[in-house]
Amino acid sequence: MTLETLFEESSERDRIFQLCDLIRETSYSIHKFHKHGHLEKVYENALAHRPRKHGLQVQQQVPLPVYDEDGALLGDYYADLLVEAVLVVEIKACGGLIDEHIAQLLGYLRSSRIEHGLLVNFGASRLQIKKYALSRE
């Protein structure tokens, strides 16, 4: 069964979970091979390259519009990765995730009106990955 077939047979919620699982597994594999110590861009390129090999749409540094509460366009946020147009992946290469990293991703999700995001830190000796979801309501 191909990834495309798997996603076609799934609900939107299941599809998000499957994408998150795939990105988690891929991140772990990248961290296992490359370890920590590279610049963020190296991990971004790797995390874009591997899912693309499996036919997934992964965009790098894609501008996402940021809206104010009244719908006015305020500018763009450049997502490290946008997977299948539904999952924002914010990549870090630092000693550890801090509250500001979480606030950054949540702000991006809220402003761009995308519900799901992953925060991945390759910079620590142990991979850190967290999933966040915001309701559209």
C-alpha positions, 0 to 999 in steps of 0.5 A: 500500500502506498502512502497516497493510498493510505492517506486517501482511505483515512479521515482528515484527523487520521491523516494528520496523525499519520503525517505526524508519525511519519515526520517523527520517525523521519526526524528520529532517523535523521538524528540517529544518522547525523547526530546533533551539532549541525546548523538548522538548515542541514536538518531542514533539508534532510527533513524535507528530502526524505518524505519527498522521496516517498511522494509527500509534498514538502515545501521549505520556507513557504510564506504563510499569511498572518492575519489579524483578528478582523482578517486583515493581512499583516504579513507573512511567516516563513514556515521551515516546512509545510507538509501536505499543506496541513502540517507546519514543522518548526525546526530548531538546532539548539541545546533544548526547547524553551517556552519561546520556541513553543510560543513561536509555533503556537503564534504561527499556527494561530496567525496562519490559521493552520491547526497542526504543528510539530516542533523538532529540536535536533540540537540536543544529544537526544531528539526533542519533538512536540506536537501542537494543535489549535482548534479553528474555533 
